[in-house]
Amino acid sequence: MQIPPASPARPSRCHAVIPSAGSGSRLPGDAPKQYRRLLGESVVQHTVRAILQTPRIASVSVVVQEGDVWAADALQPDPRLHLVPRGGATRAHSVLGGLEALLDAGAAHDDWALVHDAARCCITPELIDRLIDACLPDDVGGLLALPLPDTLKAADPAGRVAHTEPREGRWLAQTPQMFRIGALREALRAAIIVNAPPTDEAGAMERQGAYPLLVTGASWNFKITYSPDLELAQALLAARAGVST
């Protein structure tokens, strides 16, 4: 993995980091969900393709577990694509490994990292560009998200409604989430040191006192979690490609 060294004359670059080290335990099968096949290609390959179609992305790092036996066959080679065997016990550990690999390869601390779920394979270059346009002039960075459209219920231990939560001002976080490499690395390090890894990058930044920007995403930028999600993703990708399933 080689990234041209930072230069005072060049603007900050955008790098994508895709944590792909999870086991996908909520979607049983013969391989983790990011390596399941849709239209003959892996889920993560569909994800990577959309990111590589975004010209402003200088590199794409797919972070996998050391000894991963699926990734090499699941991804098509590309000069901007790098497999990074630094996956960890949690998403935060894997993202931190990807960020440190970027810095080791010559990325600058003030370059941007766009962290995206491997299993959000319906992402489009247009959505990625929307996030980049919104975050480049921002001091903190931000994330794609959607205003909560439905009534939100809080449950009691018996699985009954305890009360109704207000939905005003509530958003559903998506990815990519875009922050400066150096700032995000320090935020993740701080969370991991106290054994409280966040479930997303914005959460790590929030703990550092930052207020990430919310950028409107899209309902079809969903994460594959359960079996019906695979069917929905395949149908959407097939419709975009003009093929039948």
N, C-alpha and C positions, 0 to 999 in steps of 0.2 A: 504494500500500500504506500503510494507516494503522492504527496500533495505539495505543490510548489510552496516554498517558504514565504512567510509573510513579508510584505514590503511596505514601507511607509507611504509609498505612492499609490498603492492599490486600494480600492474600496473593500469593505468587508464582504466575504463570500458567504454563500449559503450551502450548507452540507446537510444531507438527510441521514438520520440514524434510525434504523428499523430494528427494534428489539425482537428477535425471533428465536428466543431461547426457552420459551415456555412449553409445557407438556400438553396444554389444551385439554385438561382433565374433564371439563364439562361437556366435551364433544368426543365421546369414545370412538375409537377406530384403530386402524393399523398404523397410523402415523399421526403426529401432532397436527392440529387443524391448519397451521400455516403451510403444511405440505400436502394437504388433501387436494384432489384434482377438480378443477372446474374448466370445462371446455378443453380438456386435454392438457392443461397446464396447472402448476401449483398455485395455490392461493397467493403465496408471497411473490410469485413471478408476476401475477397480474398487478399487485401492489407496486412492485419495483418498476414495471414498465411505465405506469402513469407518472411516477416520479422522474424517471429518466427522460420522459417527454417534456419535462419542464426545463427549458434551457438554462435558467438561472441557478439550478442545482449543480454545484461543482463536483460533488461526489456523493455516492450512496453507500453507506456502511450497513450491512446486514449482520447484526450481532447474534452469534449462535453459541451453543455450548461447545466446549472443547470435546472433540470426538464425535460431533454431529455427523450422522451417516446419510442424511437426506439432502442437505442444503446444496451441495455441489451439483447434484443431478436435478434439483428443483429449479435452479436459476440459470438463465442463459448468460454467457459471458458478455461483458461490456467494459470498455476502458474506464468508465467512471464508477463501476460497481466493485465493491470489496467485501469479502467475507471476513468477519472479525471474530475469532474464537475466544471471546472474553465474556460470554454469557455468565450470569450469576444466579443466586438463589431467588432474587426478586427482579421485577422490572427495573427498579431503581439501580440495582447492581449492574444489570446488563447495559442500561443506558450510560451509566458512569463508565463502564468499560469501553463503550463506543466512543464517548467523548475523549477519554484519555488516549485511545488509539489515534483519533484525529490529531490531537496535539502532538503526539509522538511522530506523526507523519508530516508535520509542518504547518498544520492549520494554526491560525492566530486565535488568541483568547477572545478577541472581539468579533471573530467570525460568528455567523449564526448557525445554530443547529435546529433543524426541523425534525422533531422526533415523531415518528408515525407508527401506528400499530400494524404489524405484518398482516393481521387478519381484517384490516379495513381495505379490502381489495377493490372496492368500487370508487375509490378516490379518483379525482380527475385533475389534469393539469390546471384547469380553470380555477378549481377550488384552492389549489396550492398557490397559484399566482395571487388570488384574492388575499390569502393570509400574508404572503410576502409583501404585497403592496401596502397592507395595513400596518405591518410591524416594522418595516425598514426605518421609518421616521420615528418610531416609538423608543423611549428610553428603556423600557422593560422587555417588550415582546408580548406575545399573546398566543391564543389558541382558537381553533375553530370550535364552535359550540352552537347549540340551538336553544332558543327560549322554550321552556317546558310547556308543551301544548295541552297536557291532560291534567285532570285533577289528581293531586298527590295525597295518598293516604299513608298514615303511620300505623304500623301493626303492633299489636300486643304479643306477648309470648305464645298465646294460644292460636295465633294466626287470624285474629279478628281485628277489625278497624278500631284503633285507639282514638284517633282523631284525624281530621283533615288538615293538611298543611297548606299554607298559602302558596300559590304558584307564581305570584308576581315577583319578578326579579330573580327567578330560579332558572338556571340554564343547564342543559345536558352537555357535558364536556365531550369533545371529539378530539381527533388528531388530524393533521399535524399540530404540534405545539412548538412554538418558535421562540428560542431565547439565545442569548450570547453563550458561546461555549464555556468561557471561563466562569461566568456567573452561575450557569446551570450546574457545572461541575462542583463548585463550592457548595451550592445549595443541596445537591444530592449527597455530597460527602458529609455535610453537617447532619442530615437526616439519618444517614446510615450509622454514623458514630454513636448516636443516642438510641440506636436500634428501633427507629420509627420510620422505615422507608415509606414514602408516599405512594399512592396508587397512580399518580400522574406527575408530570414535570411542573405543571402550574402549582400543584400543591407544595412542591419543594420550594418554589420561588415565593409563594405566599408566606411560608414559615420564616423567610428572610426579610419579611416586611414589604415585599413587592406586590403590586396590584396589576396582574396580567390583563391585557386587552382582550375582550371578547369579540370575536369576529364571526359573523353569521355563517354557519356551515350549511349542510344539506341533509335531509332525512335519509337519503340513500347512501350517505357516508357512514354506514353502520358497521359494527364489528361483528364478525362471525363468532358466535358463542355456542349456539345450539344447532341441532340438525336442520330445522326449518330455515335457519339463516343461510346455510349452504345452498339450499334450493332457491331461495330468493336472490342470492348473489349470482348464481348461475343464470337465472332467468334475466336479470338486469344486464349482465355482461353479454349474454347472447343477443338481447334486443339491441344493444349498442353496436354489436358486430354484425347485425343483420343475419344471424344464423338461427336455426331451430335446434331445440334441445331434445 
